[in-house]
Amino acid sequence: MPPVSPGFDLTQMAPAILDGARVSITVFDLEGRMLYFNQHAPQVLDRKPEYIGRDIQLCHTQPHSTQKFQKMLETFRAGKRQEFYYTITRNERKLAVKVTPLIVGGQVVGGVHTAMALAPTPEV
């Protein structure tokens, strides 16, 4: 478990953190079934409640996209901890995508797909 400040209840705060990050987060198992997506995901990608438990590849309409996802699944099934990075364009927005293995108890049990819009950064 990562370090947590005393009194900070990570279990209670996790939903707010996942939804407040303004990053699309989707979790899938080694069969490619969608297990979870956060509240921001439908604003960025094709995510609907009825997709939970279904093959995430049904969200991929381009053949090259399906092939890329299949390669990621094969990598994760082999227990490899490789991360994948790429960009896509959805609804005229360029998105940065990162797919990482989901590791529980030292074993790869699925993947975590994150996506966020690439936009000019306002001055701070």
trRosetta pair geometry for C-beta under 8 A, 3 or more apart (Angstrom, degrees):
i j d omega theta_ij theta_ji phi_ij phi_ji
1 4 7.2 -43 149 -11 110 112
4 8 5.2 -139 174 77 96 112
4 10 5.3 -90 -115 -42 147 120
5 8 4.4 73 65 -7 89 126
8 13 7.0 -31 178 -2 86 147
9 12 4.0 31 114 22 120 114
9 13 6.1 137 88 -13 68 93
10 13 5.8 -68 -138 49 30 103
10 14 6.1 56 160 -55 68 91
11 14 6.1 -29 -149 -7 25 117
13 16 5.4 -66 -164 47 61 111
13 17 5.6 61 141 -27 88 106
14 17 5.6 -59 -144 37 31 112
14 18 6.1 28 162 -18 68 107
15 18 5.8 -56 -143 38 30 109
15 19 6.1 10 164 -3 66 113
16 19 6.2 -65 -140 49 26 98
16 20 5.4 18 164 -16 66 123
17 20 6.0 -61 -128 43 21 105
17 21 6.5 39 164 -45 58 100
18 21 6.4 -45 -158 3 22 115
18 25 6.0 -96 -163 47 94 150
18 38 4.6 -152 150 -107 99 130
19 38 5.2 -169 -87 -176 62 109
19 39 4.3 35 -133 26 110 115
19 40 6.4 156 -151 -22 56 91
21 25 7.3 57 62 -31 136 122
21 38 7.6 23 42 126 106 169
21 40 7.1 -111 72 5 75 152
22 40 5.8 162 -137 -118 31 151
22 116 7.2 71 122 -128 76 112
23 38 7.9 52 85 58 63 144
23 40 6.3 93 66 92 22 150
23 114 5.4 5 158 -165 118 107
23 115 7.2 157 -174 70 75 35
23 116 4.7 -49 -121 -71 82 113
24 37 7.3 -14 -172 -164 81 104
24 38 7.0 -176 -150 55 39 99
24 40 5.4 -130 -83 110 54 93
24 41 4.1 99 -150 -109 89 60
24 43 7.4 -151 -80 61 102 77
24 44 4.0 -112 -50 55 135 141
24 45 5.5 106 -170 4 159 108
24 47 7.5 172 -155 -14 114 143
24 113 7.7 -31 119 118 96 85
24 114 6.4 145 81 -158 64 49
24 115 4.3 -14 59 58 120 88
24 116 6.7 -176 16 -71 80 55
25 36 7.8 -15 120 116 93 97
25 37 6.6 162 91 -150 57 56
25 38 4.4 50 50 -2 100 118
25 40 7.3 65 9 58 78 104
25 41 6.3 -97 48 -64 43 109
25 112 6.7 -21 -160 -170 90 97
25 113 7.4 141 -158 79 39 56
25 114 5.5 -10 -99 -101 67 81
26 34 6.3 -49 -173 -138 108 100
26 36 7.1 170 -153 91 44 57
26 37 4.4 -10 -103 -100 77 95
26 38 7.9 -116 -65 9 47 72
26 41 5.7 106 -62 -127 90 143
26 45 7.4 -61 -35 67 135 147
26 47 6.7 -149 -90 -100 119 132
26 56 7.0 124 149 -128 134 132
26 112 7.5 151 79 -160 47 49
26 113 4.3 -16 63 62 98 107
26 114 7.8 -177 24 -75 68 37
27 34 7.6 105 78 -161 50 57
27 35 4.7 -56 102 65 97 105
27 36 4.3 18 40 51 112 98
27 37 7.4 -163 17 -72 67 49
27 102 6.3 71 -149 -79 98 149
27 110 6.3 64 176 120 82 137
27 111 7.3 175 -151 90 51 46
27 112 5.6 -18 -102 -104 75 70
27 113 7.6 -166 -75 21 26 76
28 32 5.8 -3 169 -154 133 33
28 33 6.1 160 -156 76 83 36
28 34 5.4 -44 -97 -97 90 43
28 35 6.0 162 -109 2 29 89
28 56 4.9 -56 -99 -25 144 144
28 110 5.3 -169 98 -173 48 112
28 111 5.4 -5 59 56 91 88
28 113 6.9 33 0 -10 109 112
29 32 7.2 -53 72 11 65 17
29 33 5.0 1 36 51 106 91
29 35 5.8 96 -35 -47 88 121
29 109 6.8 -49 -138 153 75 75
29 110 4.3 -73 -118 -95 33 119
30 73 6.8 117 -166 -160 54 86
30 76 6.0 -152 -116 114 83 110
30 77 5.2 111 -166 -90 114 80
30 108 7.4 101 -85 125 113 88
30 109 6.6 -98 -33 -176 104 36
30 110 5.6 -110 -42 -88 59 59
31 55 7.7 -89 135 -105 86 81
31 73 7.9 32 -159 -154 10 129
32 55 5.2 27 112 -148 110 77
32 56 5.2 -127 174 32 80 92
32 57 5.7 3 168 -20 141 100
32 69 7.1 84 -128 150 120 114
32 73 5.4 -31 -67 -97 100 141
33 53 5.8 -15 -175 -161 117 31
33 54 6.6 160 -141 86 77 11
33 55 6.2 -52 -92 -86 57 42
33 56 7.0 144 -150 -23 10 85
34 37 6.8 -16 -176 -35 117 104
34 47 8.0 179 -163 -133 151 92
34 51 5.2 9 58 138 154 94
34 52 5.7 -106 104 -115 100 38
34 53 6.9 -41 68 9 75 22
34 54 6.0 0 28 61 105 65
34 55 7.7 64 -11 141 84 7
34 56 4.7 120 -60 -78 91 90
34 59 7.9 76 -59 -19 137 129
35 52 7.1 47 -156 -151 17 83
35 53 7.8 73 -100 -71 45 47
35 110 6.9 -6 -1 -164 138 169
36 52 7.4 40 -82 -121 32 106
37 41 3.9 -78 172 42 115 165
37 42 7.4 109 122 -40 133 75
37 47 4.7 -118 116 -161 168 144
37 51 7.8 21 -2 82 133 121
37 52 7.8 -132 9 -80 91 89
38 41 5.4 124 58 -20 63 101
39 42 7.6 -53 -176 24 40 98
40 43 5.6 -62 -168 36 55 116
40 44 6.5 31 147 -9 82 114
41 44 6.1 -77 -152 44 33 100
41 45 5.8 -43 -178 47 76 100
41 47 4.2 14 128 21 110 164
41 115 7.9 88 -127 47 72 104
42 45 7.3 -81 -112 68 24 58
42 46 7.9 18 -133 -156 63 19
42 47 4.4 -115 -79 70 68 94
42 48 6.9 88 -110 -76 117 48
44 90 7.2 88 170 77 61 143
44 93 8.0 -104 -142 93 73 142
44 95 6.6 110 -176 -113 109 137
44 115 5.4 169 141 99 139 112
44 116 7.2 -67 -122 -108 153 33
44 117 6.8 -140 -121 -45 106 89
45 59 7.0 45 161 175 111 136
45 90 6.6 -68 -102 -146 61 175
45 95 8.0 79 -67 -129 93 173
45 115 6.0 88 -42 54 121 151
46 59 5.0 175 80 -148 110 98
47 51 6.2 -113 -151 44 55 147
47 59 7.5 8 -78 -115 59 144
48 51 5.1 109 61 -13 71 103
49 52 6.2 -29 -174 -2 51 112
50 54 7.5 29 138 -12 65 135
51 54 5.1 -96 -160 46 52 118
51 56 7.6 72 170 -106 114 58
51 58 7.4 -161 -133 75 99 118
51 59 6.9 41 -142 -62 144 112
54 58 5.9 -39 143 25 118 140
55 58 5.2 104 83 -19 88 97
56 59 5.7 -39 -177 20 59 114
56 60 7.6 53 133 -16 70 101
56 69 7.1 -147 101 -169 105 145
56 113 7.7 154 -175 -6 152 151
57 60 5.2 -52 -158 32 55 114
57 66 5.4 70 -161 -130 109 89
57 69 5.6 176 -98 94 90 145
57 70 7.4 42 -101 -61 137 81
60 65 4.1 -158 -164 118 113 116
60 66 4.8 159 108 -70 130 69
60 69 5.9 -147 -36 -7 162 143
61 65 7.2 36 52 50 42 140
62 65 4.1 87 69 1 95 111
62 66 7.1 -167 90 -8 51 82
63 66 5.7 -55 -150 35 35 111
63 67 6.4 34 154 -18 68 106
64 67 5.6 -52 -147 37 35 114
64 68 6.3 39 152 -23 66 105
65 68 5.7 -51 -147 34 31 113
65 69 6.5 28 154 -16 64 105
65 88 7.9 52 -106 -111 118 136
66 69 5.9 -56 -148 38 30 109
66 70 6.3 35 152 -23 64 106
67 70 5.6 -52 -147 33 31 114
67 71 6.6 34 153 -20 63 102
68 71 5.8 -54 -155 32 31 112
68 72 6.8 32 148 -19 63 103
68 84 7.8 142 172 -179 100 149
68 86 7.5 -31 -174 0 151 164
69 72 5.5 -51 -152 33 38 114
69 73 6.5 40 150 -20 67 102
70 73 5.7 -51 -150 35 33 113
70 74 6.5 35 151 -19 65 104
71 74 5.7 -52 -148 36 32 112
71 75 6.4 36 152 -22 64 105
72 75 5.6 -55 -151 34 32 114
72 76 6.4 26 154 -14 67 107
72 84 5.5 -73 -102 -11 115 153
72 99 5.5 -12 -146 118 150 146
72 111 6.5 43 150 -94 117 164
73 76 5.8 -59 -147 40 31 107
73 77 6.1 33 155 -22 67 107
73 111 7.6 -100 -92 -15 59 136
74 77 5.7 -52 -143 36 30 113
74 78 6.5 29 155 -18 62 107
75 78 5.9 -61 -156 36 28 110
75 80 4.8 -73 179 63 80 124
75 82 5.2 -66 172 48 138 123
76 79 7.7 59 178 -67 36 14
76 80 6.9 -96 -87 58 28 74
76 101 5.2 163 -119 -112 98 96
76 108 5.0 -155 -167 158 77 133
76 110 6.9 31 163 -162 147 15
76 111 5.5 -97 -79 -60 159 103
77 108 7.8 -130 -78 102 15 123
79 107 7.3 -66 -124 -150 96 67
79 108 5.2 170 -132 22 45 119
80 101 7.4 -171 100 -59 52 143
80 108 7.3 1 53 -33 33 162
81 101 5.1 -103 -130 29 57 142
81 103 7.0 6 -114 -66 108 130
81 108 6.7 -156 -84 -74 68 120
82 101 7.3 88 49 -30 46 111
83 98 6.5 -7 -180 -170 110 93
83 99 7.0 162 -162 82 61 51
83 100 4.8 -12 -115 -102 95 80
83 101 7.6 -104 -80 -1 63 76
84 97 7.9 -17 114 118 90 95
84 98 7.1 155 83 -157 55 45
84 99 4.4 -5 57 55 106 100
84 100 7.8 -159 28 -68 67 43
85 96 7.5 -15 -163 -174 92 87
85 97 7.0 155 -153 87 45 61
85 98 5.4 -8 -101 -104 76 75
86 97 5.4 -15 67 62 73 106
87 94 5.9 4 -180 -176 119 96
87 95 6.5 159 -156 80 67 48
87 96 5.7 -35 -100 -100 84 52
87 97 6.7 161 -103 13 27 85
87 118 7.1 -16 -133 -13 121 142
88 94 7.6 165 87 -152 34 54
88 95 5.2 -16 62 58 81 102
88 97 6.0 33 3 -19 105 130
88 115 7.7 -36 43 -135 112 127
89 92 7.0 5 179 -120 104 18
89 93 6.8 161 -154 77 64 35
89 94 5.4 -33 -97 -95 79 60
89 95 7.2 164 -97 12 25 81
90 93 5.8 -27 71 60 69 88
90 95 5.9 9 18 -11 106 129
93 117 5.1 -47 174 -127 126 107
93 118 7.8 152 172 42 79 66
93 119 7.9 -32 -150 -67 100 97
94 117 7.2 98 75 -158 52 63
94 118 4.6 -43 99 49 101 113
95 115 4.8 14 173 -175 128 105
95 116 6.6 153 -153 75 80 23
95 117 5.8 -51 -99 -96 72 45
95 118 6.7 178 -109 -5 17 86
96 115 6.9 164 81 -149 46 55
96 116 5.7 -15 55 60 93 78
96 118 5.4 97 -29 -59 96 104
97 113 7.0 -16 -165 -168 99 86
97 114 7.1 160 -152 86 51 52
97 115 4.8 -12 -100 -99 77 89
98 113 7.7 162 85 -153 47 42
98 114 5.0 -6 59 59 92 100
98 115 7.8 -180 22 -75 62 46
99 111 5.5 11 -177 176 95 128
99 112 7.1 167 -152 82 51 46
99 113 5.0 -9 -105 -103 87 72
99 114 7.7 -177 -79 23 42 63
100 111 6.6 156 81 -157 36 77
100 112 5.1 -15 61 57 89 96
100 114 7.8 9 7 4 101 104
101 108 4.5 -55 -171 -128 128 110
101 110 7.6 139 -164 88 58 34
101 111 5.9 -60 -115 -103 36 71
101 112 7.8 23 105 14 12 83
102 108 6.9 102 67 -158 53 62
102 109 5.5 -69 100 66 99 79
102 110 4.1 -5 44 72 129 80
102 111 5.5 -141 -10 -80 93 11
102 112 5.3 115 -72 -34 93 88
103 106 6.8 -5 178 -136 105 12
103 107 6.7 160 -152 76 68 28
103 108 5.7 -40 -95 -91 73 54
103 109 7.1 128 -123 11 23 84
104 107 6.3 -31 69 62 64 82
104 109 4.8 -16 27 5 109 139
